[in-house]
Amino acid sequence: MKTITIFIAFLLLPIFFTGTTETNVYICKGKGSKKYHYRKSCRGLSRCSTKVFEVTLKKAKEMKRTLCGWED
């Protein structure tokens, strides 16, 4: 049991030292897509003509995406 506890602590160590975890969001890579969504089931993704992709919030902002208006 002690070995498992140490192993789990070792896996979580980077999270404690960085103090942050990446937030993942969902985007549509369709032609006119400009928004990101916190929920894959967001109403704003219902008309996506391509597959819905999960990316980090940082990456979505680098792609000049803004938060969907349905996400309140």
N, C-alpha and C positions, 0 to 999 in steps of 0.2 A: 504493500500500500504506500509506503514511504517513497518508493521509486517512482510510482505513478504520479504522486503529488509533485515531486521534484521535476519530473518530465513536463507536466502541465505548466508549472511555474516557469520553466525554461522557455516553453512555447509562447507564453504571454508576456515575457520580459520586454520585448521590443515595444509593445503597446504602452506599458507603464512608463518607459523612458521617453518615448516621443510625446506621450500625452494626447495623441490624436489618432483617430482611425479615419480612413477614407470613407466618405459618404458616397454611396452608389446611387445613380439616378438612371432613368430610362429615356431613350431618345428614339426617334424614327429617323431613318436615313433617307426618307423620301425627298423628292425634288425641292419642295418648298418648305421643308421642316426647319423650324427655327427655335423650338422650345425644348425644355427638358422637364421631366416629370418624376416626382418622388415615388409614385405608385404605378406599377405596371398596368393596373386596371383603371388608370385615370381616363376620364371621358375624352380628354384631348388626344389620346392615342387611338381612339376607336376608328378613325379613318386613315390610319397609317397604311400606305400601299406597299411597304416593305416589312421585313422582319423588325421587331422591336429589339433594340440593343441595350445592354446594361453597360454603363461606363461610369467612371468616377465623376463627381461633381466638378472637380478641377478640369478634367478633360472636356466636359460639356461646355464649361465657360470658355475654355481655349478655343472651342469651335464656335464661339460667339452665340451660344444658345442662352435663352432667358427662361425664367420660370413660367410654366403654363398658367394661364389665368384661371383654370379650374382648380388649381392647387391652393386652396385656402385653409 
